[in-house]
Amino acid sequence: MTVTSTATAPTATGQSPAERAAALVPLLRENAARTENDRRVAQENIDALTEAGLFRITIPAVYGGEEVSIREFVEMSAQLARGCGSTAWVATLVNVCNWLVGLYPRQAQDEVFGADPNARVCGVLAPSATARAVEGGLVVTGRWGFASGCMHATWASLGIPVVDASGAQIDQGAALIPISDLTIEDTWHVAGMRGTASNTLVADEVFVPSHRILSVTQAVEGNYPVGDEAGALHRSALVPVLALVLAGPQVGMARAGQEIVAASLAKGRGISYTFFDKASEASLVQNQFAEAVQLIDTAELHLLRAADDIDAHAKAATQMDLTSRARARMDTGYVARRSREALDILLSVQGAGSFAEANALQRIWRDQETSSRHAIVNPAVSTELYGRALLGVAEQITPLI
């Protein structure tokens, strides 16, 4: 079924990314069920995001991009998630992968954004591939699952082993490959975030020239090929950025739940099997609602603290130390945990009716339960690595800090 919306995308001039995103919330809410049922973001949403310039916020300014701060980035994604979790997730992943391209050598950037200023990039960091060294680059074969937004992307940045002529691995890299050189397998059949189209990308003997291979090992240490010519955004620390941007939609989905429950309570419904004719007058509801909102506020504060920390180091052109980077990972997991807790309380306030198919709250719950369990968001992992950093334990549990 085709849904026609009266909502229109605002012009970008004079508005922050978050303001432009907030203006699209009615449209995204209107198309949220269709996005889920179609298992891809509604094209109307993609067109509106494009018109509002919300796929260009992390593209280098030399190609006409905005190069916003990480704080502005996560504020935007949180606003989009108030309307549709899947749309916000796709916008987040495309923008962070567009940002990643800004770390590659200028020749690679020219091929992506110079050829198409509206290029959209998806990506998977895990090196689930094989590579063979040839003159001028590598020949890559592999499969990369969970490629969110691949149905709307023109390029992909994909994890690969970097090998020498003998076949020995000498580095871990990220290969920049046109979507036209890849096959998309329809594998994303899930309970939540159905609209992200996080399918599997497949490469079969694809040649990747050396200038389109980024050393992930060097990038984790803050050594980017783009060099000193980069602006502050593209001096930001790799892993803190890749992790934290996934927390923005968590806050936004929790806010969406808050708004749905507040609207329901405002209608004056009662509490079944009690003497309360208006649930909002019950202290138990007041207490639960206040606790949920406080948890969301706490999540947002941690989100913005981490973003400001990343931005401050990038602006000063200083490398975040290990503990600071670990704290950004910790903040990411903490945002996910507190947002999930808040939504769980809101579901209890709303009652069993929350799980009616007609109720948007159950979709938001499924979307958050799924997305907040992304491997790089995992609160248990981030808590342990932060604890090790705080206590000066040299051995870590992941190189992605």
C-alpha positions as CSV (number, residue, x, y, z in Angstrom):
1,M,0.0,0.0,0.0
2,T,1.3,3.5,-0.9
3,V,1.1,6.1,1.8
4,T,0.9,9.7,0.8
5,S,2.1,12.2,3.4
6,T,1.4,15.8,3.7
7,A,4.7,16.3,5.5
8,T,7.5,18.0,3.6
9,A,11.3,18.1,4.1
10,P,12.5,21.5,5.3
11,T,15.3,23.5,3.6
12,A,18.7,23.1,5.1
13,T,19.5,26.8,5.3
14,G,19.8,28.2,8.7
15,Q,18.7,25.0,10.6
16,S,20.8,22.6,12.6
17,P,20.8,18.9,11.6
18,A,18.7,18.2,14.7
19,E,16.1,20.8,13.8
20,R,15.9,19.5,10.2
21,A,15.5,15.9,11.6
22,A,12.8,17.0,14.1
23,A,10.8,18.5,11.2
24,L,10.8,15.1,9.5
25,V,9.4,13.2,12.6
26,P,5.8,13.3,11.5
27,L,6.7,11.8,8.1
28,L,8.9,9.1,9.6
29,R,6.1,8.1,12.0
30,E,3.6,8.0,9.2
31,N,5.9,5.6,7.2
32,A,7.3,3.6,10.1
33,A,4.9,0.6,9.7
34,R,5.5,0.5,6.0
35,T,9.3,0.7,6.5
36,E,9.0,-2.3,8.8
37,N,6.7,-4.3,6.6
38,D,8.8,-3.7,3.4
39,R,12.0,-4.5,5.4
40,R,13.7,-1.3,4.0
41,V,13.3,2.4,4.7
42,A,10.5,3.9,2.7
43,Q,11.9,5.7,-0.4
44,E,9.8,8.8,0.7
45,N,11.9,8.9,3.9
46,I,15.2,8.5,1.9
47,D,14.1,11.3,-0.4
48,A,13.2,13.6,2.5
49,L,16.5,13.0,4.3
50,T,18.4,13.7,1.1
51,E,16.4,16.9,0.5
52,A,17.1,18.0,4.0
53,G,20.8,17.4,3.6
54,L,20.9,14.8,6.4
55,F,23.1,12.3,4.4
56,R,25.7,15.0,3.9
57,I,26.5,16.1,7.5
58,T,29.8,14.1,7.7
59,I,31.0,14.5,4.1
60,P,34.2,16.7,3.9
61,A,33.5,20.3,3.2
62,V,35.6,20.2,0.0
63,Y,32.8,18.1,-1.5
64,G,30.1,20.4,-0.2
65,G,29.5,18.5,3.0
66,E,28.7,20.1,6.3
67,E,31.3,18.5,8.5
68,V,29.2,18.9,11.7
69,S,30.4,18.0,15.1
70,I,29.8,14.5,16.6
71,R,27.5,16.2,19.1
72,E,25.4,17.6,16.2
73,F,25.5,14.1,14.6
74,V,24.1,12.2,17.6
75,E,21.5,14.9,18.3
76,M,20.3,14.5,14.7
77,S,20.0,10.7,14.9
78,A,18.2,10.9,18.2
79,Q,15.6,13.2,16.6
80,L,15.1,10.9,13.7
81,A,14.6,7.9,16.0
82,R,11.7,9.7,17.6
83,G,10.0,9.1,14.3
84,C,11.4,5.7,13.1
85,G,14.1,3.6,14.6
86,S,15.0,1.9,11.3
87,T,15.3,5.2,9.4
88,A,17.4,6.7,12.2
89,W,19.7,3.7,12.2
90,V,20.2,3.8,8.4
91,A,20.9,7.5,8.5
92,T,23.3,7.0,11.3
93,L,25.2,4.2,9.6
94,V,25.4,6.0,6.2
95,N,26.7,9.1,7.8
96,V,29.3,7.4,9.9
97,C,30.5,5.4,6.8
98,N,30.5,8.7,4.8
99,W,32.7,10.1,7.7
100,L,34.9,7.0,7.4
101,V,35.5,7.7,3.7
102,G,36.8,11.1,4.8
103,L,39.7,9.3,6.5
104,Y,40.9,7.6,3.2
105,P,43.4,9.2,0.9
106,R,42.1,12.1,-1.2
107,Q,42.2,10.0,-4.4
108,A,39.6,7.6,-2.8
109,Q,37.4,10.5,-1.6
110,D,37.5,11.9,-5.1
111,E,36.2,8.7,-6.6
112,V,33.3,8.6,-4.1
113,F,32.2,12.2,-3.4
114,G,34.0,13.9,-6.3
115,A,32.0,11.8,-8.7
116,D,28.8,11.9,-6.7
117,P,28.4,14.6,-4.0
118,N,25.3,12.7,-2.8
119,A,27.0,9.3,-2.5
120,R,25.9,7.1,0.3
121,V,28.2,4.6,2.0
122,C,27.4,1.6,4.1
123,G,29.9,-0.6,5.9
124,V,30.9,-3.6,8.0
125,L,34.2,-3.5,9.9
126,A,34.5,-7.2,10.6
127,P,37.2,-8.7,8.2
128,S,35.1,-11.6,7.1
129,A,36.9,-12.1,3.8
130,T,40.0,-13.4,2.1
131,A,42.4,-11.3,0.1
132,R,45.1,-11.9,-2.6
133,A,47.9,-9.4,-3.3
134,V,48.2,-8.3,-6.9
135,E,49.9,-5.4,-8.6
136,G,48.3,-2.2,-7.4
137,G,46.1,-3.6,-4.7
138,L,44.2,-6.6,-3.5
139,V,41.7,-9.0,-4.9
140,V,39.0,-9.6,-2.3
141,T,36.4,-12.4,-1.8
142,G,34.1,-12.4,1.2
143,R,30.7,-12.1,2.8
144,W,29.8,-9.3,5.2
145,G,26.6,-9.6,7.2
146,F,24.5,-6.9,8.9
147,A,25.3,-4.2,6.3
148,S,22.7,-1.7,7.4
149,G,21.5,0.6,4.7
150,C,23.0,-1.3,1.9
151,M,19.8,-1.1,-0.1
152,H,20.3,2.7,-0.3
153,A,24.1,2.8,-0.6
154,T,26.3,3.4,-3.6
155,W,29.6,2.3,-1.9
156,A,30.6,0.0,0.9
157,S,33.6,0.1,3.3
158,L,34.3,-3.5,4.2
159,G,36.7,-5.2,6.6
160,I,39.4,-7.3,5.0
161,P,42.8,-8.9,5.9
162,V,45.6,-7.0,4.2
163,V,48.2,-9.6,2.9
164,D,51.6,-9.5,1.3
165,A,52.7,-11.3,-1.9
166,S,53.2,-14.5,0.1
167,G,49.7,-14.4,1.4
168,A,50.7,-13.6,5.0
169,Q,48.4,-11.1,6.8
170,I,50.3,-7.9,7.6
171,D,47.4,-5.7,8.6
172,Q,43.6,-5.3,9.0
173,G,42.0,-3.0,6.5
174,A,38.7,-1.5,5.3
175,A,38.2,-1.8,1.5
176,L,36.1,0.8,-0.3
177,I,34.1,-1.0,-3.0
178,P,31.3,0.2,-5.2
179,I,28.0,-1.5,-4.5
180,S,27.8,-2.3,-8.2
181,D,30.8,-4.7,-7.7
182,L,28.9,-6.5,-4.9
183,T,25.9,-8.8,-4.6
184,I,23.3,-8.2,-1.9
185,E,21.8,-11.3,-0.4
186,D,18.4,-10.9,1.4
187,T,19.3,-12.3,4.8
188,W,17.8,-9.8,7.2
189,H,14.8,-11.5,8.7
190,V,14.6,-10.4,12.3
191,A,12.3,-9.3,15.1
192,G,13.4,-5.7,15.4
193,M,15.0,-3.0,13.2
194,R,13.4,-4.8,10.2
195,G,13.5,-1.7,8.1
196,T,17.3,-1.3,8.2
197,A,17.7,-3.9,5.4
198,S,20.9,-5.1,7.1
199,N,21.5,-7.7,4.5
200,T,24.7,-9.6,3.5
201,L,27.1,-8.1,1.0
202,V,29.1,-10.6,-1.1
203,A,32.3,-10.0,-3.1
204,D,33.7,-12.5,-5.6
205,E,37.2,-11.7,-6.8
206,V,36.8,-8.0,-6.6
207,F,39.9,-5.9,-7.3
208,V,40.5,-3.0,-4.8
209,P,43.3,-0.6,-5.6
210,S,45.6,0.3,-2.7
211,H,44.4,3.9,-2.3
212,R,40.9,2.5,-1.5
213,I,42.3,0.4,1.4
214,L,42.3,2.0,4.9
215,S,44.6,0.5,7.6
216,V,42.2,-0.1,10.5
217,T,45.1,-0.8,12.8
218,Q,46.6,2.6,12.1
219,A,43.2,4.4,12.2
220,V,42.5,3.0,15.7
221,E,45.7,4.8,16.8
222,G,44.5,8.1,15.1
223,N,46.8,7.8,12.1
224,Y,44.7,8.7,9.1
225,P,46.0,8.9,5.5
226,V,44.1,12.1,4.9
227,G,46.7,13.9,7.1
228,D,46.8,17.4,8.4
229,E,44.5,18.7,5.7
230,A,41.5,17.2,7.5
231,G,39.1,19.4,9.4
232,A,38.2,18.8,13.1
233,L,35.5,16.2,12.3
234,H,37.9,14.0,10.4
235,R,40.4,14.2,13.2
236,S,37.9,12.5,15.6
237,A,38.9,9.2,17.3
238,L,37.9,6.2,15.2
239,V,36.4,3.7,17.7
240,P,34.7,6.3,20.0
241,V,32.9,7.7,16.9
242,L,32.0,4.3,15.4
243,A,30.5,3.2,18.8
244,L,28.9,6.4,20.1
245,V,26.9,7.2,17.0
246,L,24.9,4.0,17.6
247,A,23.8,5.4,20.9
248,G,22.0,8.4,19.4
249,P,19.0,6.3,18.1
250,Q,18.7,4.6,21.5
251,V,17.9,7.9,23.2
252,G,15.5,8.9,20.4
253,M,13.6,5.6,20.6
254,A,13.2,6.0,24.3
255,R,12.0,9.5,23.8
256,A,9.4,8.2,21.3
257,G,8.2,5.8,23.9
258,Q,8.0,8.6,26.5
259,E,5.9,10.7,24.1
260,I,3.5,7.8,23.2
261,V,2.9,7.0,26.9
262,A,2.4,10.6,27.9
263,A,-0.1,11.1,25.1
264,S,-2.0,7.9,26.2
265,L,-2.1,9.1,29.8
266,A,-3.3,12.5,28.8
267,K,-6.4,10.9,27.3
268,G,-7.5,10.0,30.8
269,R,-7.6,6.2,30.6
270,G,-7.8,4.3,33.9
271,I,-6.1,1.3,35.4
272,S,-7.9,-1.9,35.0
273,Y,-9.0,-3.8,38.1
274,T,-8.3,-0.7,40.4
275,F,-10.3,2.3,41.6
276,F,-8.2,4.6,39.4
277,D,-10.4,6.2,36.7
278,K,-7.4,8.2,35.5
279,A,-4.0,6.4,35.6
280,S,-2.2,9.8,35.6
281,E,-3.6,10.4,39.1
282,A,-2.1,7.2,40.5
283,S,1.2,7.7,42.4
284,L,2.5,4.5,41.1
285,V,2.2,5.7,37.5
286,Q,3.6,9.1,38.4
287,N,6.6,7.5,40.0
288,Q,7.2,5.1,37.2
289,F,6.9,7.7,34.5
290,A,9.2,10.1,36.4
291,E,11.8,7.3,36.8
292,A,11.6,6.4,33.1
293,V,12.1,10.0,32.0
294,Q,15.0,10.4,34.5
295,L,16.7,7.4,32.9
296,I,16.3,8.8,29.5
297,D,17.7,12.1,30.7
298,T,20.7,10.3,32.2
299,A,21.3,8.4,28.9
300,E,21.2,11.7,27.0
301,L,23.6,13.3,29.3
302,H,26.1,10.5,28.9
303,L,25.6,10.6,25.1
304,L,26.4,14.3,24.9
305,R,29.3,14.1,27.4
306,A,31.0,11.5,25.3
307,A,30.3,13.5,22.1
308,D,31.7,16.7,23.6
309,D,34.8,14.8,24.7
310,I,35.4,13.5,21.2
311,D,34.8,16.9,19.7
312,A,37.1,18.7,22.1
313,H,40.0,16.4,21.3
314,A,39.3,16.7,17.6
315,K,39.1,20.5,17.7
316,A,42.4,20.6,19.6
317,A,44.0,18.1,17.3
318,T,45.0,15.9,20.3
319,Q,44.7,12.1,20.5
320,M,42.3,10.8,23.1
321,D,44.2,8.6,25.6
322,L,43.2,5.0,26.3
323,T,41.0,5.8,29.3
324,S,39.1,8.6,27.5
325,R,38.5,6.3,24.6
326,A,37.4,3.5,26.9
327,R,35.0,5.9,28.7
328,A,33.4,6.7,25.4
329,R,32.8,3.0,24.8
330,M,31.4,2.8,28.4
331,D,29.1,5.7,27.8
332,T,27.8,4.1,24.7
333,G,26.9,0.9,26.5
334,Y,25.5,2.9,29.4
335,V,23.2,4.9,27.1
336,A,21.8,1.6,25.6
337,R,21.3,0.1,29.1
338,R,19.5,3.1,30.6
339,S,17.4,3.6,27.4
340,R,16.3,0.0,27.5
341,E,15.4,0.2,31.2
342,A,13.4,3.4,30.6
343,L,11.4,1.8,27.8
344,D,10.8,-1.3,29.9
345,I,9.2,0.9,32.6
346,L,7.1,2.8,30.0
347,L,5.8,-0.5,28.7
348,S,4.7,-1.4,32.2
349,V,2.9,1.9,32.6
350,Q,1.1,1.4,29.3
351,G,0.2,-2.2,30.2
352,A,-0.5,-5.2,28.0
353,G,-2.0,-3.0,25.4
354,S,1.6,-1.9,24.5
355,F,2.0,-5.1,22.6
356,A,-1.0,-4.7,20.3
357,E,0.2,-4.7,16.7
358,A,-1.6,-1.4,16.2
359,N,0.5,0.2,19.0
360,A,3.7,1.8,17.8
361,L,5.3,1.1,21.3
362,Q,5.8,-2.6,20.6
363,R,7.7,-1.8,17.4
364,I,9.9,0.7,19.2
365,W,10.5,-1.8,21.9
366,R,11.5,-4.5,19.3
367,D,13.7,-2.0,17.5
368,Q,15.5,-0.9,20.6
369,E,15.9,-4.5,22.0
370,T,17.6,-5.4,18.7
371,S,19.8,-2.4,18.0
372,S,21.0,-2.0,21.5
373,R,22.6,-5.4,21.3
374,H,24.9,-4.4,18.4
375,A,28.3,-5.9,19.3
376,I,30.1,-2.6,19.6
377,V,27.4,-1.3,21.9
378,N,27.5,-4.3,24.3
379,P,27.4,-2.9,27.8
380,A,29.1,-5.9,29.4
381,V,32.1,-5.6,27.1
382,S,32.4,-1.8,27.4
383,T,32.1,-2.0,31.2
384,E,35.0,-4.5,31.4
385,L,37.3,-2.6,29.1
386,Y,36.7,0.7,30.9
387,G,37.3,-1.0,34.3
388,R,40.6,-2.4,32.9
389,A,41.6,1.0,31.6
390,L,40.8,2.7,34.9
391,L,42.8,0.2,36.9
392,G,45.8,0.2,34.6
393,V,45.4,-3.4,33.5
394,A,47.6,-3.6,30.4
395,E,45.9,-6.6,28.8
396,Q,42.6,-5.6,27.1
397,I,39.7,-7.7,25.8
398,T,39.4,-5.9,22.4
399,P,41.6,-3.8,20.2
400,L,38.6,-1.6,19.4
401,I,39.0,1.1,21.9
